[in-house]
Amino acid sequence: MDIPSHHDLGTHTVPLDDIPFEELTTHADVLDSAKSYLAKEARADELISRIQHRRNLAAPIHRLPEEIFETIFEMTETGPPAAYIPDLLSFRLVGRLWHATISNSPRLWTRIDTNISPKMAQMVISLSKGLPLSLLWNVVNPGGGYRPILDIAVQDSTRFKSMDLRVGLSRPLEIKRLLTSPTPALESLTVEVNQVPSMFWSWDGAEVEEFALSEGAPLKHLNLKDFPLTIESHRFSNLVTLFLDGSAVPASLGTLLQILRTSAQLEQLAISRNTRGEEDLQLSPLITLPRLKSLKIEHITADYCMTPLASIYAPACSRVNVKDSAYSQPVGSLDVLLWQPEGIQAAALLGFISSPESQIGGVPATVSITQISTTIFISCLATEVWVKDKDGFRWRSLEFRRREPLKLLKLIGESLFRLLYPFSSSLVDPRLMSPHDLLDLRPWSSTLESLNLEGYAASLSAMEQLGQRIAAPSGTGAVATESWMCHNLREISLYIPGDVECATYIAALRSLVRKRWSGEDSDLAPAIQPKWFRLNSRRYRELQDVQSEIQRVLPSFTFEST
């Protein structure tokens, strides 16, 4: 039977009431025939579906190559697998092309985490078709729902290229089971143990003795936090990144140095939170890390901190962040070794040289020394260094807590002075030294541009020293000419306390101005005028007359009330 035509069905715009009576029977017969055909023809729905499918295929999106589809779907893989795998499953329902593309793209199925179902995990492994896998393990709170995933991970441990494992205090035993399984393809390993108990559970006391990672090729990336993994292994002999935190930091500094010695490709090194000191630490032979770009050592005991600093030579390093233990230490032999005059370690640490054999110098640098004190006995000497070279700025921040900060300050100053390197420096003292501490400006004489002191004894001593002349070394270290102490000084801020007799300070100030800037008492040419010279004091009203006198010689001078 032929399908009734559009015309035969009478699909015109003439209302039914306007059709002549004698034609109604004809129209009724046509409609009965069409109804009978549709009822008998089982392929009608299929034909309609095929027509719609052909029409959909004409859309531009369906003309894209499968590789483009795969790339687009890869871009949806944001967040953990539990977030994006359900989306992939939904996309497969859009049509046969999408279903085929997603199902036949192994790169879309390479990540597993503990928040997906075991069935979904098995499906991911099956669809990955042998590609390396990544495991995201985040089990901090209790509950056994993750154990089937653990069984699956252990069963297919040889497939994993990357493992990111974050566990609570009661879970390390399960991680040990996974890491002692064969992992020949593993390249990146992160294990972090959360030391803070959840509000829903407390530590059950389970402890894991230190153990070794299973055999395999050397890793590229290792990040351990409070996890007892033995790092004395050939698998950690060629690292690109190394982050050790808390109890993961080896008790033996020799172990750490051995890893560094065999990791010539290392680009990032971070060591944090180690309070386990070690006796009789010795300076290691210089370890060259030609690709190291970032060095971070924080909250490490002084000796443990200083030994790597004095041992690592990293010419390409652009970021150095050092902050040793919160417990101040006396200035020790390793400080002396690191900051020894003309020491190559200090020059390399500060970025002043590009090779162990190169000459020091060539690029201007700015060194800012800031001393911070919490009490008279516990002080911190913080050093910030910006080095600008042809590739831009390289940043260094060094903080050392020492009971004798001025002694360390002198060591650093003498070391930098003998580098014969063109840099400028500033000394800042925000109420840190004991009021009776004296600051020796001689090591900083050729570089100091800014001086800010709040200790009254240091301020008085500084005024006396700035009125002195000093022999200026030539490029070879020989005495060449005589110059004013700190002849490049441009900014000065000193302090007169309100509870002491200030006549001594006023006399020292007048003597300094007369000698250094008036030219009355010296055959040496006056020093360059500073941009500003501030003298801070609570006795502002009593000193106003002196201010006018000083400003006749030094216009930038001011008294300021504190």
Salt bridges, closest charged atoms under 4 A:
GLU70 OE2 - ARG107 NE 2.99
GLU74 OE2 - ARG107 NE 3.02
ASP151 OD1 - ARG177 NH2 2.89
ASP164 OD1 - ARG166 NE 2.89
GLU174 OE2 - ARG147 NH2 3.27
GLU187 OE1 - LYS161 NZ 4.00
GLU192 OE1 - ARG166 NH1 3.00
GLU215 OE1 - HIS234 NE2 3.00
ASP226 OD2 - ARG273 NH2 2.87
ASP245 OD1 - ARG273 NE 2.68
GLU298 OE1 - LYS296 NZ 3.68
ASP324 OD2 - ARG402 NH1 2.64
ASP335 OD1 - ARG402 NH2 3.00
ASP389 OD2 - ARG394 NE 2.95
ASP391 OD2 - LYS390 NZ 3.40
ASP440 OD2 - ARG442 NH2 2.95
GLU454 OE1 - ARG431 NE 3.10
GLU482 OE1 - ARG469 NE 3.88
GLU491 OE2 - LYS531 NZ 3.32
ASP521 OD2 - ARG514 NE 2.52
ASP523 OD1 - ARG469 NH1 2.54
GLU549 OE1 - ARG510 NH2 3.04
GLU560 OE2 - ARG534 NE 3.90
